Amino acid sequence: MKTEKTGFWQKLQNVDRRVLYLILVVTTSVLLSPMFANISIPDDPEPSSKALYYKLMSAPDNKTVFVQSDWTISTRGENAAHLEALLRVLMSRHIKFVIFTVADPQAPGVYRDVIRTINSERKSEGLKEYKLWEDYLDLKYFPNAEGTLNAIASDVRKAFGGVTAKDPTTGQDRNVFESPVLANVRAVSDASLYMIVTASSSIDRAVERLNEKATLALMCTGVIGPSAIPWFQAGQVKGVAVGLRGGLDVEYMMKHGLNYGSDPKTARWAGHESQVAPPVSEGKSLARANLYFLSFHGAIILLILAVVVGNIGMFVTRKKRTA
Amino acid sequence: MNSQATLDLFNFVKITCGVLATIGLYSVLYKETKLFRFFEHVFLGLAAGYSLVAVWKDALYTMWWQKMVGHAVDATHQSATAGYWIYAILVPIGFMAYQVFSQKHNWMSRIPIGLIIGLWAGQQVQIWWQTYGPQIYASMLPVWPTTFSSLVKPPVTPDLLPAQIAAINKELYLTQAVNNLIFVVTLLSAFTYFLYSFELKGKFMLGFNKLGRWMLMIGFGAIFGSTVMARFALVIDRMFYIWIEWFQSMHFGGR
């Protein structure tokens, strides 16, 4: 019996998927190693990220920012970079913020980790640490996004009215509206910005209920991004950072600014040259997204290679069969 | 052992558990093993238990229980509040939903479901308009340039006077018009793909319909690409957790 000889391309087509997983793990791990840590991939931020950074940097520093953090560990790869960048910008500008979630009971634990990390980073750099009650409030978890966002839209004082936090000066639990963070907030429109960091459709719920009442801006995963961009184009959301790339965009502008002076590295926004935003004045700029981005490129190159090799293999095999 | 050493040890144990769980869950890529099953059950149990406590502590206790029972003046000197005992009615309504498991009383579960559907349906008109109204408005884009003085929009630099900026922004330049035309053609052709009520006839309509199909496919491709990138970010984050946060930080003292 004559056996058909298997060619090189056919062998490649039949590679065990576990070998591909192994190559992916090795590639991404090697590119994360410290010897590549100082390599920065050049970036030209997306217009939606530029709009987001401009909004963040032009928000008045005497007004509170609302941060709705709707993600957990499963999307830390993208959302941690987003929240870290967002909080670094707010803290560098000494803007007070409230943080809460309407999506997942596990989300407060995750955003508290991020706040703790950035606070200890600021402490090590000799910068002011953000303090609960004085500088920010942790309102925890609100179940039922629809109901909570309706309540926030109609009366934020009732929506958050039952929440208390410890006043460090007296050690007593007090209503959060007695804190310097929310004392001047009577409606959600009193917040300069309503930021949503999400891995879910909670942005849809927010646009449905809040887009006429608050200035919304979004940082979301690559899965949510495509459905969120129309919100930006229609002006319902004032800025969007999508996925790891969006995180890097913000970090890049934190380092080099937007339309900022004659710096050749500053992000230029065609048609919006008058919208100038400087780099952040203190703290880290390039961080998690920048660290991940080289590895991310490695993974994408692998994917493209696999698609090309697979297609060549398919054509060669088909040609052999017809010959 | 001082408190810092205890904290470091706790941190090490915590991150090591995370690394073991990551490896255990990724072991399914090799094949479904008992290790994977174990960590899958640990994950589900932890998530359910944590959520249960968090829902009570962060939501039900503060938003429902405390308001329902009210409180007297206490050590924190908060002013006394009256109890809103009407909130107690939520308990029987909630329990009615669980009657869905009873053959005899499952009709009761329709009451809370009906309430929820009624509330939801009542909001939909406003929600539909808030969602799609601005998008419909933003889709009506001009496609004919108002000036040919420049192909592209001149830079709106901060040194220009407001009147000069307004004059630039008022015009539609050729490249903007081309962009708008691409958008409008894509929108309309994608719409024609969903015209099922009558048969499309003629070369133009059939071609336009085919263009719509192509545009949709390109859109789906971009969405899929974005999704794949999101998945890569997850793998990279796990590798970062194992190699940098655990291996390097714990054994060589940070990056």
Contacts between the chains, C-beta under 8 A, distances in Angstrom:
chain1	res1	chain2	res2	distance
A	18	B	29	6.6
A	18	B	30	5.9
A	21	B	29	4.9
A	24	B	235	6.8
A	25	B	235	7.4
A	25	B	239	6.7
A	28	B	232	7.8
A	28	B	235	6.0
A	28	B	236	5.1
A	28	B	239	4.9
A	29	B	239	4.8
A	29	B	242	7.8
A	29	B	243	5.6
A	32	B	236	7.0
A	32	B	239	5.8
A	32	B	240	5.6
A	32	B	243	5.9
A	32	B	244	6.3
A	33	B	243	7.2
A	34	B	248	7.2
A	34	B	255	6.4
A	37	B	255	6.9
A	74	B	234	7.2
A	75	B	230	7.6
A	75	B	234	7.0
A	76	B	234	7.9
A	76	B	237	5.1
A	77	B	230	7.8
A	77	B	233	3.5
A	77	B	234	4.7
A	77	B	235	7.7
A	77	B	236	5.8
A	77	B	237	3.2
A	77	B	238	7.8
A	78	B	230	6.3
A	78	B	233	4.8
A	78	B	234	8.0
A	80	B	237	7.4
A	104	B	51	8.0
A	105	B	50	6.7
A	105	B	51	4.4
A	105	B	54	3.4
A	105	B	55	5.6
A	105	B	58	6.7
A	105	B	59	7.9
A	106	B	47	6.9
A	106	B	50	6.1
A	106	B	51	6.8
A	106	B	54	7.1
A	108	B	54	7.4
A	108	B	58	6.9
A	109	B	50	7.9
A	140	B	54	8.0
A	140	B	58	4.0
A	140	B	59	7.9
A	141	B	54	5.8
A	141	B	55	7.4
A	141	B	58	4.1
A	141	B	59	5.8
A	142	B	58	8.0
A	142	B	59	6.5
A	142	B	63	7.8
A	143	B	55	6.3
A	143	B	59	4.9
A	146	B	120	7.4
A	146	B	123	7.6
A	150	B	123	7.5
A	162	B	62	4.9
A	162	B	63	5.3
A	162	B	66	6.3
A	162	B	67	5.9
A	163	B	62	6.1
A	164	B	62	7.5
A	164	B	78	8.0
A	172	B	76	4.3
A	172	B	77	6.7
A	172	B	78	7.8
A	173	B	76	5.2
A	173	B	78	7.1
A	174	B	76	7.7
A	174	B	78	7.4
A	175	B	78	7.9
A	204	B	131	7.5
A	207	B	130	7.0
A	207	B	131	6.3
A	208	B	127	4.4
A	208	B	130	5.4
A	208	B	131	5.4
A	209	B	127	7.3
A	209	B	130	7.3
A	211	B	130	6.0
A	211	B	134	7.4
A	212	B	130	6.6
A	221	B	230	4.9
A	221	B	233	7.8
A	222	B	226	4.3
A	222	B	227	6.2
A	222	B	229	4.7
A	222	B	230	3.4
A	222	B	233	7.0
A	223	B	226	7.0
A	223	B	227	5.1
A	223	B	230	4.8
A	225	B	226	5.4
A	226	B	219	7.8
A	226	B	222	6.6
A	226	B	223	4.3
A	226	B	226	5.4
A	230	B	135	5.8
A	233	B	135	7.9
A	233	B	138	6.0
A	234	B	134	4.3
A	234	B	135	4.3
A	234	B	137	7.3
A	234	B	138	3.9
A	235	B	134	6.2
A	235	B	138	6.6
A	236	B	134	5.2
A	236	B	135	7.6
A	242	B	226	7.1
A	243	B	226	6.6
A	243	B	229	5.7
A	243	B	230	5.8
A	243	B	233	6.6
A	244	B	229	6.9
A	244	B	230	8.0
A	244	B	233	4.5
A	244	B	236	7.9
A	245	B	229	7.5
A	259	B	158	8.0
A	270	B	152	8.0
A	270	B	153	7.5
A	270	B	155	7.4
A	271	B	153	5.1
A	271	B	155	7.8
A	271	B	156	6.7
A	272	B	156	6.8
A	273	B	155	4.6
A	273	B	156	5.0
A	273	B	157	4.8
A	273	B	158	7.1
A	274	B	156	4.9
A	274	B	157	6.4
A	274	B	158	4.8
A	274	B	160	7.2
A	274	B	165	6.5
A	276	B	158	6.0
A	291	B	240	7.2
A	292	B	233	6.8
A	292	B	236	5.0
A	292	B	237	7.1
A	292	B	240	6.7
A	295	B	236	4.8
A	295	B	239	7.2
A	295	B	240	8.0
A	296	B	229	7.4
A	296	B	232	6.0
A	296	B	233	6.7
A	296	B	236	6.0
A	299	B	232	4.4
A	299	B	235	7.1
A	299	B	236	6.8
A	300	B	229	7.2
A	300	B	232	6.9
A	303	B	228	7.0
A	303	B	232	7.8
